Amino acid sequence: MHGFSRLGSGSGRISGGGEGDSPTLMTTATVMATASPPTSPTVSPRFRHSSSRRKSSSSVYVKSSGGAPKLENFIERIVYIFLSAVFRRRGVLLFAPIFYFSGMLMYMDSLSLLPGSRIGGGGGGDRSSSPPGSIYRSPQVFEKLWPYMQLDTNHSYNELMSAWRPRLHQTWKPCVNWSTAASGLSELPKSNGFLIIEANGGLNQQRISICDAVAVAALLNATLVIPMFHLNSVWRDSSKFGEIFDEEFFIYALRNNVNVIKELPEDVLHRFDNNISNIVNLRVKAWSTPSYYLHKVLPKLLELGAVRIAPFSNRLAHAVPSETQSLRCLANYEALRFSKPIQSLAEKMVDRMIRNSSISGGNYVSVHLRFEEDMVAFSCCIYDGGEEEKLEMDNARQKNWRGKFKKAGRVIKPGANRMDGKCPLTPIEVGMILRGMGFDNTTSVYVAAGKIYRAEKYMAPLRQMFPLLETKETLASELELAPFQGHSSRLAALDYAVCLHSEVFLTTQGGNFPHFLMGHRRYLYGGHAKTIRPDKRKLAILFDSPNIRWENFKLQMHEMLRHSDSKGYETRKPSSSLYTFPMPDCMCKQQEPEEVRNIDGNITVTIS
């Protein structure tokens, strides 16, 4: 509540209304009746020093015949009105930050319409007037930092030797009860019918469907038919379950928990005219709860003897009872193994990476590089390919997503996408990140990727920074890769296996591939993900600064590495995926060492 101001002379007093009213200035005519030029009454002692200056600046005011001040120009009038409003109601000052930020947002929005921010703008336009992120400046940053990277090489030390700081009392171990899986065959209850599901998406999307199907089959006490794979329009892989995963081992590992068969029995299929499409397909909503399956699906299963759910991706909620989670763990981390041809070649590739990494004790870095043409097109980000790149990206968007990106009212702002961390990291950016973190040119790097967009151009700087760089095409011979060519899921399985056993895994974009790997690596490495997840919003600012100093860049990269290390032991939240965060559902925290004093007085340490 405003009170009366006792500052200033009587002619400048603030007259107040009734209780709760706001104070008001005396009329302008009354003020102008005084001998001195008009002054606004001060509301704080810090304004007193300005009164003399206001008295001397009489040129601003010109007395009119009516006694009211006349301002010489429009700007001074606006300033006068604004200051009068501020002094009348000091509460207006509280809204000043809102006015400021609103004005800045309007200003930045207007900048995004500049030519340099349109898709395919390449490096054109006036760099000095372009909004942040609208120009791909990473090559300029690399050119500035490359001499310092070369000088900073230390052959006696590599970050691989100490990338992760071991934490006492933080070790986790698998704790799901595998005893039933390892023991002899136990008799399962009589089946309520057959469950047929269709796994859609890429390799790890299919993996989610498979593991969830195991959990649902146990929940319904159903016999699970080996999942079918939907031919995805993007992945275009016709591989069947047995060509990617070890079908026999999958059935064997689950034998004491869920009955799994390869195909429907002939007598059951005959009931549906030998056409599996005649089996009723239940449209199950996404993230359904166990109670939904028991109340909606189970009655149909009992009635018909067989039900089909297609598609089945993400059809089971994250938060389910512990026994259901345990089956997900069993399926994902123990029952699902890659097929023998994939496993055989993957083991050879891992061995070759270890031999190539002898300088760093057999440790190597793996990178999931999402810089394929479809990913670049979908992101709507611009790089430095100019009009040719724009044409290629427009064609790719039209080919894969038809008119999705040309819908009326859709506004695409590549600069805003980059500053929001939505642009795929380029090979040159990945190289600068790793070098800034301390991984020098003696580090062996494995790049897991599809067909890199303009690979010859974009991969050259990364190879320059890391001469010991490998991909599946360089690590395996053409003859070895021949059976897998044309099958993206099988090739992705090779990448997955090599990344799984690396000392450091760097993810550059979201998706099921890195999320599954983070969870699997936690499961294998005592609960720690050993994964670098860079802050892409911060990187966008750094890569937009061609004059950045090497020491400052390194400091930022080491902070990102430290942050990733601290987040390595994250446990699952109720809304999170078990496949990324296996603790505490699939793993238990190891007990701390206990000191036990024997009868003779000696102390022994036991670890549970």
C-alpha positions as CSV (number, residue, x, y, z in Angstrom):
1,M,0.0,0.0,0.0
2,H,1.3,3.4,-0.9
3,G,1.7,6.1,1.8
4,F,2.0,9.8,1.6
5,S,5.4,11.1,0.4
6,R,7.1,13.6,2.7
7,L,9.9,14.4,0.2
8,G,10.1,17.7,-1.6
9,S,8.4,21.1,-0.9
10,G,4.8,21.8,-0.4
11,S,4.2,22.5,-4.0
12,G,5.3,19.0,-4.9
13,R,3.3,17.0,-2.3
14,I,1.5,13.9,-3.3
15,S,-2.2,14.1,-2.5
16,G,-3.7,10.9,-1.4
17,G,-7.2,9.5,-1.7
18,G,-9.1,7.4,0.7
19,E,-7.6,4.2,2.2
20,G,-6.5,1.8,-0.4
21,D,-6.4,4.5,-3.2
22,S,-3.3,5.1,-5.1
23,P,-1.5,8.5,-4.6
24,T,-1.8,11.0,-7.5
25,L,0.3,14.0,-8.6
26,M,-1.1,17.5,-8.2
27,T,-2.4,18.8,-11.5
28,T,0.1,20.2,-14.0
29,A,-1.5,23.6,-13.9
30,T,-0.9,23.8,-10.2
31,V,2.7,22.8,-10.5
32,M,3.4,25.3,-13.3
33,A,2.0,28.1,-11.1
34,T,5.3,28.0,-9.2
35,A,8.2,30.2,-10.2
36,S,10.6,27.3,-10.9
37,P,10.3,24.9,-13.8
38,P,8.0,22.0,-13.1
39,T,9.5,19.0,-11.4
40,S,8.2,15.5,-10.8
41,P,8.0,14.8,-7.1
42,T,10.7,12.3,-6.0
43,V,9.8,9.1,-4.3
44,S,13.2,8.1,-3.1
45,P,16.2,10.0,-1.7
46,R,18.3,8.6,-4.6
47,F,16.4,10.9,-7.0
48,R,17.2,14.1,-5.1
49,H,20.5,14.7,-6.9
50,S,18.7,15.0,-10.2
51,S,16.5,17.9,-9.2
52,S,19.1,20.5,-10.0
53,R,19.7,19.1,-13.4
54,R,16.0,19.1,-14.2
55,K,15.8,22.8,-13.2
56,S,18.7,23.7,-15.5
57,S,17.3,21.8,-18.5
58,S,14.5,24.3,-19.1
59,S,14.9,24.0,-22.9
60,V,12.8,20.8,-22.8
61,Y,9.8,22.7,-21.5
62,V,8.0,25.6,-23.1
63,K,5.2,27.3,-21.1
64,S,2.0,27.3,-23.1
65,S,-0.7,29.9,-22.6
66,G,-2.7,27.4,-20.6
67,G,0.2,26.9,-18.1
68,A,0.8,23.3,-19.2
69,P,4.2,22.2,-20.5
70,K,4.7,21.8,-24.2
71,L,7.2,19.2,-25.3
72,E,9.4,20.0,-28.3
73,N,9.3,16.7,-30.0
74,F,7.5,13.4,-30.0
75,I,10.2,11.3,-28.3
76,E,10.5,13.7,-25.4
77,R,6.7,13.5,-25.0
78,I,6.8,9.7,-24.8
79,V,9.6,9.8,-22.3
80,Y,7.7,12.4,-20.2
81,I,4.6,10.2,-20.2
82,F,6.5,7.1,-19.3
83,L,8.4,8.7,-16.4
84,S,5.2,10.3,-15.1
85,A,3.5,6.9,-15.1
86,V,6.5,5.3,-13.3
87,F,6.6,8.0,-10.6
88,R,2.8,7.9,-10.2
89,R,2.7,4.2,-9.7
90,R,6.0,2.6,-8.6
91,G,4.4,-0.8,-9.1
92,V,5.0,-0.3,-12.8
93,L,8.6,-1.0,-12.2
94,L,7.8,-4.6,-11.4
95,F,6.6,-5.1,-14.9
96,A,9.8,-3.6,-16.5
97,P,11.5,-7.0,-16.9
98,I,8.4,-8.4,-18.6
99,F,8.3,-5.5,-21.0
100,Y,12.0,-6.0,-21.7
101,F,11.9,-9.7,-22.5
102,S,8.7,-9.3,-24.5
103,G,10.4,-6.7,-26.7
104,M,13.5,-9.0,-27.1
105,L,11.4,-11.9,-28.1
106,M,9.6,-9.8,-30.7
107,Y,13.0,-8.6,-32.0
108,M,14.5,-12.1,-32.2
109,D,11.3,-13.3,-34.0
110,S,11.7,-10.6,-36.6
111,L,15.3,-11.5,-37.1
112,S,14.4,-15.1,-37.8
113,L,12.7,-14.0,-41.0
114,L,16.0,-12.8,-42.4
115,P,17.2,-14.6,-45.6
116,G,20.0,-16.3,-43.8
117,S,17.6,-18.2,-41.5
118,R,15.6,-19.9,-44.3
119,I,16.1,-23.6,-45.0
120,G,19.0,-24.1,-47.4
121,G,20.4,-20.6,-46.7
122,G,23.8,-22.3,-46.4
123,G,26.4,-19.8,-45.5
124,G,24.8,-16.9,-47.4
125,G,23.6,-13.7,-45.9
126,D,25.2,-11.1,-43.8
127,R,26.8,-12.9,-40.9
128,S,26.9,-9.9,-38.6
129,S,23.1,-9.4,-38.8
130,S,22.0,-13.0,-38.7
131,P,20.4,-14.4,-35.5
132,P,22.4,-16.9,-33.4
133,G,22.5,-20.4,-34.8
134,S,21.2,-19.5,-38.3
135,I,24.7,-20.0,-39.8
136,Y,26.7,-23.2,-39.5
137,R,30.0,-21.8,-38.1
138,S,31.6,-25.0,-36.8
139,P,34.2,-25.2,-39.6
140,Q,35.4,-21.7,-38.7
141,V,35.7,-22.8,-35.0
142,F,37.7,-25.9,-36.0
143,E,40.0,-23.8,-38.2
144,K,40.7,-21.5,-35.2
145,L,41.2,-24.4,-32.7
146,W,43.0,-27.0,-34.8
147,P,46.5,-25.5,-34.2
148,Y,45.9,-25.6,-30.4
149,M,44.6,-29.2,-30.6
150,Q,47.9,-30.2,-32.3
151,L,50.0,-28.5,-29.7
152,D,47.9,-30.0,-26.9
153,T,48.6,-33.6,-27.8
154,N,50.0,-35.6,-24.8
155,H,51.2,-39.0,-25.8
156,S,51.9,-40.0,-22.2
157,Y,48.3,-39.4,-21.1
158,N,44.9,-40.2,-22.6
159,E,41.6,-39.3,-21.1
160,L,40.5,-42.9,-21.8
161,M,42.6,-44.0,-18.8
162,S,40.6,-42.0,-16.3
163,A,37.4,-40.8,-18.1
164,W,35.2,-42.2,-15.3
165,R,35.9,-41.7,-11.6
166,P,35.1,-44.8,-9.6
167,R,32.7,-44.1,-6.7
168,L,32.9,-46.1,-3.5
169,H,29.6,-47.6,-2.4
170,Q,28.0,-47.0,-5.8
171,T,28.4,-50.4,-7.4
172,W,25.3,-52.2,-8.6
173,K,24.9,-55.8,-9.8
174,P,22.1,-57.8,-11.5
175,C,19.7,-58.9,-8.9
176,V,16.7,-60.4,-10.7
177,N,16.2,-64.0,-9.6
178,W,17.6,-66.0,-12.5
179,S,17.4,-69.3,-10.6
180,T,14.2,-70.4,-12.3
181,A,15.7,-69.6,-15.7
182,A,18.9,-71.6,-14.9
183,S,17.2,-74.6,-13.3
184,G,15.6,-77.5,-15.0
185,L,12.2,-77.3,-16.8
186,S,9.4,-76.4,-14.5
187,E,5.7,-77.0,-15.3
188,L,3.9,-73.9,-16.3
189,P,0.1,-73.5,-15.8
190,K,-2.2,-74.5,-18.7
191,S,-2.1,-71.8,-21.3
192,N,-5.1,-69.5,-21.9
193,G,-4.4,-69.2,-25.6
194,F,-1.9,-67.9,-28.1
195,L,-0.6,-64.3,-28.2
196,I,0.6,-63.0,-31.6
197,I,2.3,-59.6,-31.8
198,E,3.8,-57.5,-34.6
199,A,7.0,-55.6,-33.7
200,N,7.4,-52.4,-35.7
201,G,10.1,-49.8,-36.1
202,G,13.9,-50.3,-36.2
203,L,16.1,-52.7,-34.3
204,N,15.6,-51.4,-30.8
205,Q,11.9,-50.4,-31.2
206,Q,11.4,-54.1,-32.1
207,R,13.4,-55.0,-29.0
208,I,11.0,-53.0,-26.8
209,S,8.0,-54.8,-28.4
210,I,9.6,-58.3,-27.8
211,C,10.4,-57.7,-24.2
212,D,6.9,-56.2,-23.5
213,A,5.3,-59.1,-25.3
214,V,7.1,-61.5,-22.9
215,A,5.8,-59.6,-19.9
216,V,2.2,-59.5,-21.3
217,A,2.2,-63.2,-22.2
218,A,3.1,-64.0,-18.6
219,L,0.5,-61.7,-17.3
220,L,-2.2,-63.3,-19.5
221,N,-0.8,-66.8,-19.0
222,A,-0.6,-67.0,-22.8
223,T,1.7,-68.9,-25.1
224,L,3.8,-66.4,-27.0
225,V,4.4,-66.9,-30.7
226,I,7.8,-65.7,-31.9
227,P,7.1,-62.0,-32.8
228,M,6.7,-61.0,-36.4
229,F,8.5,-57.9,-37.7
230,H,6.7,-55.2,-39.6
231,L,8.4,-54.1,-42.8
232,N,9.1,-50.5,-41.9
233,S,8.9,-47.9,-44.7
234,V,11.9,-46.1,-43.4
235,W,14.1,-49.0,-42.3
236,R,13.1,-51.2,-45.2
237,D,14.4,-54.4,-43.6
238,S,12.7,-57.6,-44.3
239,S,14.6,-59.6,-41.7
240,K,12.8,-62.1,-39.5
241,F,13.2,-62.7,-35.8
242,G,15.7,-65.6,-36.2
243,E,17.9,-63.6,-38.6
244,I,18.5,-60.9,-36.0
245,F,18.2,-62.8,-32.7
246,D,19.1,-66.2,-31.5
247,E,15.6,-67.8,-31.7
248,E,16.5,-71.1,-30.0
249,F,18.2,-69.5,-27.0
250,F,15.3,-67.0,-26.6
251,I,12.9,-69.9,-26.2
252,Y,15.3,-71.8,-23.9
253,A,16.0,-68.8,-21.6
254,L,12.3,-68.1,-21.0
255,R,11.2,-71.8,-20.7
256,N,10.4,-71.5,-16.9
257,N,8.6,-68.2,-17.2
258,V,6.7,-68.0,-20.5
259,N,6.0,-70.7,-23.1
260,V,7.3,-69.5,-26.4
261,I,6.8,-71.3,-29.8
262,K,8.0,-70.6,-33.3
263,E,4.7,-70.9,-35.1
264,L,1.0,-71.5,-34.4
265,P,0.1,-75.2,-34.3
266,E,-1.5,-76.4,-37.5
267,D,-4.8,-77.2,-35.8
268,V,-5.2,-73.7,-34.4
269,L,-4.2,-72.1,-37.7
270,H,-6.7,-74.3,-39.5
271,R,-9.5,-72.8,-37.3
272,F,-8.7,-69.5,-38.9
273,D,-8.6,-70.9,-42.5
274,N,-4.8,-71.1,-42.4
275,N,-4.6,-67.3,-42.5
276,I,-3.2,-65.5,-39.5
277,S,-4.8,-62.3,-40.7
278,N,-8.2,-63.8,-39.8
279,I,-7.2,-63.8,-36.1
280,V,-8.9,-60.9,-34.5
281,N,-6.5,-57.9,-34.1
282,L,-7.1,-56.1,-30.8
283,R,-6.3,-52.4,-31.0
284,V,-4.6,-51.9,-27.6
285,K,-3.9,-48.3,-26.7
286,A,-0.4,-47.1,-26.0
287,W,1.1,-47.5,-22.5
288,S,-1.7,-49.8,-21.3
289,T,-1.6,-51.0,-17.7
290,P,-1.7,-54.6,-16.6
291,S,-5.3,-54.2,-15.4
292,Y,-6.3,-53.2,-18.9
293,Y,-4.9,-56.4,-20.3
294,L,-6.6,-58.5,-17.6
295,H,-10.0,-56.8,-18.1
296,K,-10.0,-56.2,-21.9
297,V,-7.6,-58.6,-23.6
298,L,-7.8,-61.7,-21.4
299,P,-11.6,-62.3,-21.9
300,K,-11.1,-62.2,-25.7
301,L,-8.1,-64.6,-25.4
302,L,-10.3,-67.0,-23.4
303,E,-13.1,-66.7,-25.9
304,L,-11.2,-67.0,-29.1
305,G,-8.1,-69.0,-28.1
306,A,-5.8,-66.7,-30.0
307,V,-5.5,-62.9,-30.3
308,R,-3.3,-60.7,-32.3
309,I,-2.0,-57.2,-31.4
310,A,-0.5,-55.2,-34.2
311,P,1.2,-52.8,-33.9
312,F,2.6,-53.6,-30.5
313,S,5.2,-50.9,-30.0
314,N,4.9,-49.2,-26.6
315,R,1.8,-51.0,-25.6
316,L,2.8,-51.6,-22.0
317,A,3.1,-48.9,-19.4
318,H,6.5,-48.1,-17.8
319,A,5.2,-48.5,-14.3
320,V,4.1,-52.1,-13.7
321,P,4.4,-54.6,-10.8
322,S,7.9,-55.8,-9.9
323,E,7.3,-59.4,-11.2
324,T,6.3,-57.9,-14.6
325,Q,9.4,-55.7,-14.6
326,S,11.5,-58.8,-13.8
327,L,10.3,-60.5,-16.9
328,R,11.2,-57.4,-19.0
329,C,14.7,-57.6,-17.5
330,L,15.0,-61.3,-18.2
331,A,14.0,-60.9,-21.8
332,N,16.1,-57.9,-22.6
333,Y,19.4,-58.6,-20.7
334,E,19.5,-62.4,-20.7
335,A,17.1,-64.0,-23.3
336,L,17.7,-61.7,-26.3
337,R,21.0,-62.5,-27.9
338,F,22.0,-61.7,-31.5
339,S,21.9,-64.5,-34.0
340,K,25.1,-66.5,-34.4
341,P,26.2,-64.8,-37.7
342,I,25.8,-61.4,-36.1
343,Q,27.4,-62.4,-32.9
344,S,30.4,-64.1,-34.6
345,L,31.3,-61.0,-36.7
346,A,30.6,-58.6,-33.9
347,E,33.1,-60.5,-31.6
348,K,35.7,-60.2,-34.3
349,M,35.1,-56.5,-34.7
350,V,35.4,-55.9,-31.0
351,D,38.6,-57.9,-30.8
352,R,40.0,-55.8,-33.7
353,M,39.1,-52.6,-31.9
354,I,40.8,-53.8,-28.7
355,R,44.0,-54.6,-30.7
356,N,43.9,-51.2,-32.4
357,S,43.7,-49.6,-28.9
358,S,46.8,-51.1,-27.4
359,I,48.2,-47.6,-26.6
360,S,45.2,-47.0,-24.3
361,G,45.1,-50.5,-22.8
362,G,42.5,-51.8,-25.2
363,N,40.0,-49.1,-24.4
364,Y,38.3,-47.3,-27.2
365,V,35.6,-44.6,-27.8
366,S,32.4,-45.4,-29.7
367,V,30.2,-42.7,-31.2
368,H,26.6,-43.0,-32.4
369,L,26.6,-40.5,-35.3
370,R,23.2,-39.5,-36.5
371,F,24.1,-37.5,-39.6
372,E,22.3,-39.5,-42.3
373,E,20.4,-37.7,-45.0
374,D,17.0,-38.5,-43.6
375,M,18.0,-37.3,-40.1
376,V,19.5,-34.0,-41.5
377,A,16.3,-33.5,-43.6
378,F,13.9,-34.2,-40.7
379,S,15.8,-31.8,-38.4
380,C,15.2,-28.9,-40.8
381,C,18.7,-27.6,-39.9
382,I,21.0,-25.9,-42.4
383,Y,24.7,-26.6,-42.8
384,D,27.1,-25.2,-45.5
385,G,25.9,-26.9,-48.6
386,G,24.0,-23.8,-50.0
387,E,21.3,-24.2,-52.7
388,E,22.4,-27.7,-53.5
389,E,21.9,-28.9,-49.9
390,K,18.5,-27.1,-49.8
391,L,17.4,-29.0,-52.9
392,E,18.6,-32.3,-51.6
393,M,16.9,-31.8,-48.2
394,D,13.6,-30.7,-49.8
395,N,13.6,-33.8,-52.0
396,A,14.4,-36.0,-49.0
397,R,11.6,-34.5,-46.9
398,Q,9.1,-34.9,-49.8
399,K,10.2,-38.5,-50.4
400,N,10.0,-39.7,-46.7
401,W,7.3,-37.5,-45.3
402,R,5.4,-36.2,-48.3
403,G,3.7,-32.9,-47.5
404,K,4.3,-32.9,-43.7
405,F,6.8,-30.0,-43.9
406,K,4.7,-27.9,-46.3
407,K,1.5,-27.8,-44.3
408,A,-0.2,-24.4,-44.2
409,G,0.9,-22.4,-41.2
410,R,4.0,-24.4,-40.4
411,V,6.9,-22.2,-39.8
412,I,10.4,-23.7,-39.8
413,K,13.3,-21.8,-38.1
414,P,16.6,-23.6,-38.5
415,G,18.4,-21.1,-36.3
416,A,16.0,-21.6,-33.5
417,N,16.3,-25.4,-33.9
418,R,20.1,-25.3,-33.6
419,M,20.0,-23.1,-30.5
420,D,17.4,-25.4,-29.0
421,G,19.8,-28.4,-29.4
422,K,17.7,-30.1,-32.1
423,C,20.3,-30.2,-34.9
424,P,22.3,-33.4,-35.4
425,L,25.9,-33.0,-34.4
426,T,28.2,-33.1,-37.4
427,P,31.4,-35.2,-37.5
428,I,33.6,-32.1,-37.1
429,E,31.6,-31.2,-34.0
430,V,32.0,-34.6,-32.5
431,G,35.8,-34.5,-33.1
432,M,36.1,-31.1,-31.4
433,I,34.0,-32.4,-28.4
434,L,36.3,-35.4,-27.9
435,R,39.5,-33.5,-28.4
436,G,38.3,-30.8,-26.0
437,M,37.6,-33.5,-23.4
438,G,41.2,-34.8,-23.6
439,F,41.0,-37.7,-26.1
440,D,44.0,-37.1,-28.3
441,N,44.9,-38.4,-31.7
442,T,46.1,-41.7,-30.3
443,T,42.5,-42.6,-29.3
444,S,40.8,-45.4,-31.2
445,V,37.3,-44.3,-32.2
446,Y,34.5,-46.4,-33.6
447,V,31.7,-44.6,-35.4
448,A,28.3,-46.3,-35.5
449,A,26.2,-44.8,-38.2
450,G,24.2,-45.4,-41.3
451,K,25.2,-43.8,-44.6
452,I,26.6,-40.4,-43.6
453,Y,25.4,-37.4,-45.6
454,R,28.1,-36.3,-47.9
455,A,30.5,-38.5,-46.0
456,E,33.6,-37.7,-48.0
457,K,33.3,-34.0,-47.1
458,Y,32.0,-34.2,-43.5
459,M,34.1,-37.1,-42.3
460,A,37.4,-35.7,-43.4
461,P,37.9,-33.4,-40.4
462,L,37.0,-36.1,-37.9
463,R,39.6,-38.4,-39.4
464,Q,42.1,-35.6,-39.3
465,M,41.5,-35.3,-35.5
466,F,41.4,-39.1,-35.0
467,P,43.5,-41.0,-37.4
468,L,42.7,-44.3,-35.7
469,L,39.0,-44.1,-36.7
470,E,37.0,-47.1,-37.7
471,T,33.5,-47.9,-39.0
472,K,32.0,-51.3,-39.7
473,E,33.0,-50.8,-43.3
474,T,36.7,-50.4,-42.4
475,L,36.8,-52.9,-39.5
476,A,35.2,-55.7,-41.4
477,S,35.9,-56.8,-45.0
478,E,33.4,-56.6,-47.8
479,L,33.1,-60.4,-47.8
480,E,32.3,-60.4,-44.1
481,L,29.6,-57.7,-44.5
482,A,28.0,-59.1,-47.6
483,P,25.4,-61.2,-45.8
484,F,24.2,-58.1,-43.9
485,Q,24.1,-55.6,-46.7
486,G,20.6,-54.3,-47.5
487,H,19.4,-55.2,-44.0
488,S,19.6,-52.1,-41.8
489,S,18.6,-53.9,-38.5
490,R,21.4,-56.5,-38.9
491,L,24.0,-53.7,-39.6
492,A,22.7,-51.8,-36.6
493,A,23.1,-54.9,-34.5
494,L,26.8,-55.0,-35.4
495,D,27.2,-51.3,-34.4
496,Y,25.3,-52.0,-31.1
497,A,27.6,-54.8,-30.2
498,V,30.8,-52.8,-30.8
499,C,29.5,-49.8,-28.9
500,L,28.4,-51.9,-26.0
501,H,31.9,-53.0,-25.2
502,S,33.6,-49.6,-25.6
503,E,35.1,-47.7,-22.6
504,V,33.3,-44.5,-23.6
505,F,30.1,-44.1,-25.6
506,L,29.2,-40.7,-27.0
507,T,25.6,-40.2,-28.1
508,T,24.9,-37.3,-30.5
509,Q,21.1,-37.5,-30.9
510,G,18.1,-39.1,-29.2
511,G,16.4,-42.4,-30.2
512,N,16.1,-45.9,-29.0
513,F,19.6,-47.0,-30.1
514,P,21.5,-44.8,-27.5
515,H,18.8,-45.2,-24.9
516,F,19.0,-49.0,-25.0
517,L,22.8,-48.8,-25.0
518,M,22.9,-46.6,-21.9
519,G,20.7,-49.1,-20.1
520,H,22.7,-52.1,-21.3
521,R,26.0,-50.5,-20.4
522,R,24.7,-49.8,-16.9
523,Y,23.7,-53.4,-16.6
524,L,27.2,-54.6,-17.7
525,Y,29.4,-52.0,-15.9
526,G,28.2,-52.0,-12.3
527,G,25.4,-49.6,-12.8
528,H,27.4,-46.9,-14.6
529,A,26.3,-45.9,-18.1
530,K,29.8,-44.8,-19.2
531,T,28.1,-42.5,-21.7
532,I,28.8,-38.9,-22.7
533,R,25.6,-36.9,-23.2
534,P,26.7,-33.5,-24.4
535,D,24.6,-30.4,-23.7
536,K,23.6,-29.5,-27.3
537,R,22.2,-26.1,-26.3
538,K,25.5,-25.1,-24.8
539,L,27.4,-26.5,-27.7
540,A,25.3,-24.5,-30.1
541,I,26.5,-21.3,-28.5
542,L,30.1,-22.5,-28.4
543,F,30.1,-23.6,-32.1
544,D,28.6,-20.2,-33.0
545,S,31.7,-18.4,-31.6
546,P,34.5,-18.6,-34.1
547,N,36.8,-16.5,-31.8
548,I,36.4,-18.8,-28.8
549,R,39.7,-19.6,-27.0
550,W,40.9,-23.2,-26.8
551,E,41.3,-23.1,-23.0
552,N,37.8,-21.9,-22.5
553,F,36.5,-24.5,-25.0
554,K,38.3,-27.3,-23.1
555,L,37.0,-26.1,-19.8
556,Q,33.4,-26.4,-21.1
557,M,34.0,-29.8,-22.5
558,H,35.5,-31.2,-19.3
559,E,32.5,-29.9,-17.4
560,M,30.2,-31.8,-19.8
561,L,32.3,-34.9,-19.3
562,R,32.1,-34.5,-15.5
563,H,28.3,-34.0,-15.7
564,S,27.9,-37.1,-17.8
565,D,30.0,-39.0,-15.3
566,S,27.8,-37.8,-12.4
567,K,24.6,-38.9,-14.2
568,G,26.0,-42.3,-14.9
569,Y,24.3,-43.9,-11.9
570,E,20.8,-42.5,-12.4
571,T,18.0,-44.7,-11.3
572,R,14.6,-45.1,-13.0
573,K,11.8,-42.7,-12.2
574,P,8.2,-43.9,-12.4
575,S,7.7,-42.4,-15.9
576,S,11.1,-43.5,-17.3
577,S,12.0,-46.6,-19.3
578,L,13.5,-49.7,-17.7
579,Y,15.5,-50.2,-20.9
580,T,17.4,-47.0,-20.2
581,F,17.4,-47.2,-16.4
582,P,17.7,-50.8,-15.2
583,M,18.2,-49.7,-11.6
584,P,16.5,-50.6,-9.3
585,D,14.2,-53.0,-11.2
586,C,16.9,-55.2,-12.7
587,M,19.9,-54.4,-10.5
588,C,20.5,-54.1,-6.7
589,K,23.0,-51.9,-5.0
590,Q,25.8,-53.9,-3.5
591,Q,26.0,-53.8,0.3
592,E,29.0,-51.9,1.8
593,P,31.8,-54.0,3.2
594,E,31.1,-55.2,6.7
595,E,33.7,-55.6,9.4
596,V,33.3,-58.8,11.5
597,R,35.4,-59.4,14.6
598,N,36.3,-63.1,15.1
599,I,36.6,-64.9,18.4
600,D,40.3,-64.4,18.4
601,G,39.9,-60.7,17.9
602,N,41.0,-60.5,14.3
603,I,38.9,-58.4,11.9
604,T,37.8,-59.8,8.6
605,V,36.0,-57.8,5.8
606,T,33.2,-59.5,4.0
607,I,31.4,-58.1,1.0
608,S,27.8,-59.2,0.3
